């Protein structure tokens, strides 16, 4: 059987395995081992699978993942999310939808210490939804806002999806992390504007709270010094070149631990639980990444990526038409599976074509990470929809989806901005080169 035929058959088998509920990592490994066995024999196939998996996991760049995860856990246990919400509420609460806008702004700021959209959604939802309910915010608006605001953490550094994209495509992780800052701010402003317009049209969705005095607002800033210091250390260190991303992760994790101790906000039993959870999350990510590299090595052997790249670049259409097709592909995929594993699977196939078409790989990384964000909230199987269902079990899933819908439309506007203005993603990285 021709290697190319084996490659396409393997893609079909892998998709089928995922559709029947086989975990992504196992689906990739099973398919890869079967494919290698057909092409080079079972014994050689087992050797290649084990060798590629080992080599992929000893990459220096991958050590940043557990460090970012631990930093986010320390920031959570230090109560930074609570501090951020209280402070932003005092600054924004008197505006139309101000309490909800404060949730978006606080989530964006918390994203500077949490590289996981699901973890950020869980923390932000647990902190803010009870308070928004108490203040009379419409539950659908509160749920929809938290679902989208939680995803901002995947764009603003430290961003685990950015790290994984950089490892898979061979791009500079430092440039990718810095590239997410301006788009992250744009995303935050667009979601805040969405809340403002929605509440302006229907003020009953979110009652205004009493305007906080300027002295009280200024005093509230001292409550967020911890997260501000953490963000400055991590992002400033990477931008100035003082730290590599891995060193920034280590410094950030240590700084978050020291801050949590200094604020007397961490206990021994909580520390043990946090480290176990961080290890569990890291193990899951490492397993998927290793399986993805094994699968990518198998596909390279079959020359499927080269064939797809040749086909796409040979199409007699504008390259932006092909880009639109890729965007739609990821949006549809996000409706049915977690887009992070989906991107891990598809990037080795699609990235060569994107590079051949002349698109900047750093800009494309920002675009892919935003599509990962978007896929976390697209019905019917967006992960954050189920996270919120767990936080507010009495809320029907249909209500959560209705709350998310206006922000999904705003997300399409963000996609247009990212594609139309690449400098939103490339300006800060260009200052580092």
C-alpha positions in Angstrom: 0.0 0.0 0.0 1.3 3.5 -0.9 2.5 5.5 2.1 0.2 8.4 1.1 -2.8 6.1 1.1 -1.8 4.8 4.5 -1.6 8.3 5.8 -5.0 9.4 4.7 -6.5 6.1 6.0 -4.9 6.8 9.3 -6.5 10.3 9.4 -9.8 8.6 8.9 -9.3 6.0 11.6 -8.0 8.6 14.1 -11.1 10.7 13.5 -13.4 7.7 13.9 -11.7 6.8 17.2 -12.1 10.3 18.6 -15.8 10.3 17.5 -16.5 7.1 19.5 -15.0 8.6 22.6 -11.4 7.4 22.6 -9.2 10.0 24.4 -7.2 12.2 22.0 -3.8 10.9 23.1 -4.7 7.3 22.9 -6.4 7.8 19.5 -3.2 9.4 18.1 -0.9 6.7 19.6 -3.1 3.7 18.4 -3.3 5.2 14.9 0.4 6.0 14.7 1.5 2.6 15.9 -0.8 0.8 13.4 0.5 3.1 10.6 4.1 2.6 11.4 3.5 -1.2 11.6 2.1 -1.2 8.1 5.0 0.9 6.7 8.0 -0.4 8.5 6.9 -3.4 10.6 5.7 -3.8 14.2 9.1 -4.0 15.9 10.5 -0.9 14.1 7.2 0.9 14.6 7.3 0.4 18.4 10.9 1.6 18.5 10.0 4.7 16.5 7.0 5.5 18.6 9.0 5.3 21.9 11.9 7.2 20.5 9.8 10.1 19.1 7.7 10.3 22.3 10.9 10.5 24.4 12.6 13.1 22.3 9.4 15.2 22.2 9.2 15.3 26.0 12.8 16.1 26.8 12.5 19.4 24.8 13.7 22.3 27.0 10.9 24.5 25.8 8.3 22.1 27.2 9.5 22.6 30.8 7.7 26.0 30.8 4.3 24.3 30.8 4.3 23.0 34.5 5.9 26.2 35.6 3.0 28.3 34.1 0.5 25.9 35.5 2.0 26.1 39.0 2.1 29.9 38.8 -1.6 30.0 37.9 -2.4 27.8 40.9 -0.4 29.9 43.3 -2.1 33.0 42.0 -5.5 31.4 42.5 -4.8 30.3 46.1 -3.4 33.8 46.8 -6.8 35.2 46.0 -5.7 37.4 43.2 -8.9 36.9 41.3 -11.0 38.2 44.2 -8.7 41.2 44.6 -9.0 42.0 40.8 -12.8 41.7 40.7 -13.2 44.0 43.8 -10.8 46.6 42.4 -12.2 46.7 38.8 -15.7 46.8 40.2 -14.9 50.0 42.1 -13.5 51.6 38.9 -16.2 50.4 36.5 -19.3 49.5 38.5 -21.1 52.8 37.9 -21.0 52.5 34.1 -23.7 50.7 32.1 -22.9 47.0 32.7 -20.0 48.1 34.9 -20.2 45.1 37.2 -20.0 42.7 34.2 -17.3 44.8 32.5 -15.3 44.5 35.7 -15.5 40.7 35.4 -14.1 40.9 31.9 -11.3 43.3 32.9 -10.5 41.2 36.0 -10.4 38.0 34.0 -8.0 39.6 31.5 -5.7 40.7 34.4 -5.9 37.3 36.0 -4.9 35.9 32.6 -1.4 37.4 33.3 -1.0 34.7 35.9 -3.0 31.8 34.4 -2.1 30.2 31.0 -5.2 28.0 30.9 -8.6 29.1 29.7 -10.5 26.4 31.5 -8.7 27.1 34.8 -9.3 30.8 34.4 -13.0 30.3 33.6 -13.4 28.1 36.7 -11.7 30.6 39.0 -13.4 33.7 37.6 -16.8 32.0 37.5 -16.5 30.8 41.1 -15.5 34.3 42.3 -17.7 36.5 40.2 -21.0 34.7 39.5 -22.3 34.7 43.1 -21.5 38.4 43.4 -23.1 39.3 40.1 -26.2 37.3 41.2 -26.3 39.3 44.4 -26.1 42.6 42.6 -29.0 41.6 40.3 -27.2 40.9 37.1 -29.2 38.8 34.6 -27.9 35.2 35.0 -27.6 34.6 31.3 -25.4 37.7 30.8 -23.3 36.7 33.8 -22.8 33.2 32.5 -22.0 34.3 28.9 -19.5 36.9 30.1 -17.6 34.5 32.3 -17.5 31.9 29.6 -15.8 34.3 27.2 -13.8 36.3 29.7 -12.2 33.1 31.0 -10.8 32.3 27.6 -8.7 35.5 27.5 -6.1 33.8 29.6 -5.1 31.7 26.6 -4.0 34.8 24.7 -2.3 36.9 27.3 1.0 35.6 28.5 1.7 33.2 30.1 -0.2 31.2 27.5 0.1 27.4 27.4 -1.5 27.2 23.9 1.1 29.6 22.6 3.9 27.5 24.0 2.5 24.3 22.4 2.0 26.1 19.1 5.7 27.2 19.2 7.0 23.7 20.0 5.0 22.1 17.2 5.8 24.7 14.6 9.4 25.5 15.7 8.6 29.2 16.3 10.1 31.4 19.0 8.0 31.0 22.2 9.2 34.3 23.5 8.0 36.2 20.4 4.7 34.3 20.5 4.0 35.1 24.1 4.7 38.8 23.5 2.6 38.7 20.3 -0.5 37.9 22.4 -0.4 41.0 24.6 -2.0 43.6 22.2 -4.6 41.1 20.8 -5.4 40.2 24.3 -6.1 43.8 25.2 -8.2 44.2 22.0 -10.3 41.1 22.8 -10.9 42.5 26.3 -12.1 45.9 25.0 -14.3 44.3 22.4 -16.0 42.1 25.1 -16.4 45.0 27.4 -17.9 47.1 24.6 -20.3 44.1 23.9 -21.5 44.2 27.5 -21.8 48.0 27.4 -24.0 48.0 24.2 -26.1 45.1 25.5 -26.8 46.7 28.8 -27.4 50.1 27.2 -30.1 48.6 25.0 -31.6 46.8 28.0 -30.6 48.4 31.4 -32.6 45.8 33.3 -29.8 43.2 32.6 -27.4 44.9 35.0 -28.3 47.5 37.6 -25.7 50.2 38.1 -24.0 50.4 41.5 -23.1 53.6 43.4 -20.1 55.5 42.0 -17.0 54.9 44.1 -15.1 58.0 45.2 -11.7 58.7 43.7 -9.8 58.2 47.0 -11.5 54.8 47.5 -10.6 53.8 43.9 -7.0 54.8 44.4 -6.8 52.9 47.7 -8.2 49.8 45.9 -5.2 49.7 43.6 -3.0 48.5 46.5 -5.1 45.3 46.5 -3.8 44.3 43.1 -0.1 45.0 43.6 0.6 41.2 43.7 -0.8 40.3 40.3 0.7 43.5 38.8 4.1 42.6 40.1 3.7 39.1 38.8 2.7 40.3 35.3 5.5 42.8 35.2 8.1 40.2 36.2 6.9 37.6 33.6 6.1 39.8 30.6 8.7 42.4 31.3 11.4 39.7 31.7 10.5 38.1 28.4 10.2 41.4 26.5 13.5 42.8 27.7 15.3 39.5 27.1 16.3 39.2 30.8 14.6 35.8 30.9 13.8 33.0 28.5 10.2 31.9 28.6 11.2 28.9 30.8 13.2 31.1 33.1 10.2 33.5 33.3 8.0 30.6 34.2 10.3 29.6 37.0 10.7 33.1 38.3 6.9 33.7 38.0 6.1 30.5 39.8 8.5 31.3 42.6 7.3 34.9 42.9 3.6 33.7 43.1 4.6 31.3 45.8 6.4 34.0 47.8 3.5 36.4 47.3 1.0 33.8 48.5 3.1 33.2 51.6 3.6 36.9 52.3 -0.1 37.5 52.1 -0.7 34.5 54.5 -3.2 33.1 51.9 -1.9 29.5 51.5 -2.1 26.5 53.8 -0.2 23.2 53.8 -3.2 21.1 52.7 -4.0 23.5 50.0 -0.4 23.5 48.8 -0.4 19.7 48.5 -3.7 19.7 46.6 -2.5 22.4 44.3 0.7 20.5 43.4 -1.1 17.3 42.8 -3.6 19.1 40.5 -0.7 20.8 38.6 1.0 17.5 38.1 -2.2 15.9 36.8 -2.7 18.7 34.3 0.9 18.7 33.2 0.8 14.9 32.7 -2.3 15.2 30.5 -0.7 17.9 28.4 2.6 16.1 28.1 0.8 12.9 27.0 -1.2 14.7 24.3 1.9 16.6 23.0 4.0 13.4 22.9 1.2 11.5 21.0 0.9 14.5 18.6 4.6 14.4 17.8 4.5 10.6 17.2 1.5 11.2 14.9 3.3 14.1 13.1 6.3 11.9 12.6 4.1 9.2 11.1 2.4 11.7 8.8 5.7 13.1 7.7 6.7 9.5 6.7 3.6 9.2 4.6 4.1 12.7 3.1 0.5 13.7 3.8 1.5 17.3 5.0 3.5 17.8 1.8 0.7 16.6 -0.4 -1.9 18.8 1.4 0.5 21.8 1.2 1.0 21.2 -2.5 -2.8 21.0 -3.1 -3.6 24.1 -1.1 -0.9 26.2 -2.6 -1.8 25.0 -6.1 -5.4 26.2 -5.8 -6.0 29.1 -8.2 -7.6 31.3 -5.6 -6.4 34.2 -3.4 -4.5 33.0 -0.3 -7.0 34.7 2.0 -9.7 32.4 0.6 -7.6 29.4 1.7 -7.1 31.2 5.1 -10.9 31.6 5.4 -11.3 27.9 4.8 -8.8 27.1 7.6 -10.6 29.5 10.0 -14.0 27.9 9.2 -12.5 24.5 9.7 -11.3 25.4 13.2 -14.6 27.0 14.1 -16.5 23.9 13.1 -14.0 21.6 14.8 -14.4 23.7 18.0 -18.1 22.9 18.0 -17.4 19.2 18.5 -14.0 18.7 20.2 -11.6 20.6 22.4 -9.6 22.7 19.9 -6.3 22.5 21.8 -5.9 18.8 21.0 -7.5 19.5 17.6 -4.8 22.1 16.8 -2.1 19.7 18.1 -3.3 17.2 15.5 -3.9 19.5 12.6 -1.0 22.0 12.8 1.6 19.5 11.5 -0.6 19.1 8.5 -1.8 22.7 7.8 1.2 24.7 9.0 3.5 23.9 6.0 0.8 25.1 3.6 0.3 28.3 5.6 4.0 29.0 5.6 4.2 28.3 1.8 1.4 30.8 1.3 3.5 33.5 2.9 1.6 34.1 6.1 3.7 35.2 9.1 4.0 32.2 11.5 3.8 34.4 14.6 0.7 36.1 13.4 -0.8 32.8 12.4 0.0 31.5 15.9 -2.1 34.3 17.5 -4.9 33.6 15.1 -4.9 29.8 16.0 -4.8 30.6 19.7 -7.8 32.9 19.3 -9.6 30.1 17.4 -8.8 27.8 20.4 -10.4 30.5 22.6 -13.4 30.6 20.4 -13.7 26.8 20.3 -14.0 26.7 24.1 -17.4 28.4 24.0 -18.9 27.3 20.7 -22.0 25.1 21.2 -22.8 22.3 21.6 -19.6 21.0 23.1 -17.5 24.0 24.0 -15.6 23.1 27.2 -16.3 26.3 29.1 -20.1 25.8 28.6 -19.8 22.6 30.7 -17.4 24.3 33.2 -20.1 26.9 33.9 -22.8 24.2 34.1 -20.7 22.7 36.9 -20.4 26.0 38.7 -24.1 26.8 38.3 -25.8 23.4 38.0 -29.3 24.9 38.2 -28.7 26.9 35.0 -29.9 25.0 31.8 -27.3 24.6 29.1 -29.6 26.4 26.7 -29.5 29.5 29.0 -25.7 29.4 29.0 -25.6 29.1 25.2 -28.0 32.1 24.9 -25.8 34.1 27.2 -22.7 33.3 25.1 -24.3 34.1 21.7 -23.7 37.9 21.6 -20.0 37.3 22.5 -19.7 34.8 19.7 -20.8 37.5 17.3 -18.2 39.8 18.9 -15.6 37.1 18.4 -16.2 37.2 14.6 -15.4 40.9 14.7 -12.2 40.1 16.6 -11.3 37.6 13.9 -11.8 40.2 11.2 -9.5 42.6 13.1 -6.8 40.1 13.6 -6.8 39.2 9.9 -7.2 42.7 8.6 -4.5 44.2 10.9 -1.6 41.8 11.4 0.4 44.5 13.2 -1.9 44.0 16.2 0.0 40.7 16.6 3.4 41.7 15.1 4.1 45.2 16.5 5.5 44.1 19.9 7.5 41.1 18.6 9.0 43.4 15.9 10.4 45.6 18.7 12.2 42.5 20.2 13.8 41.3 16.9 
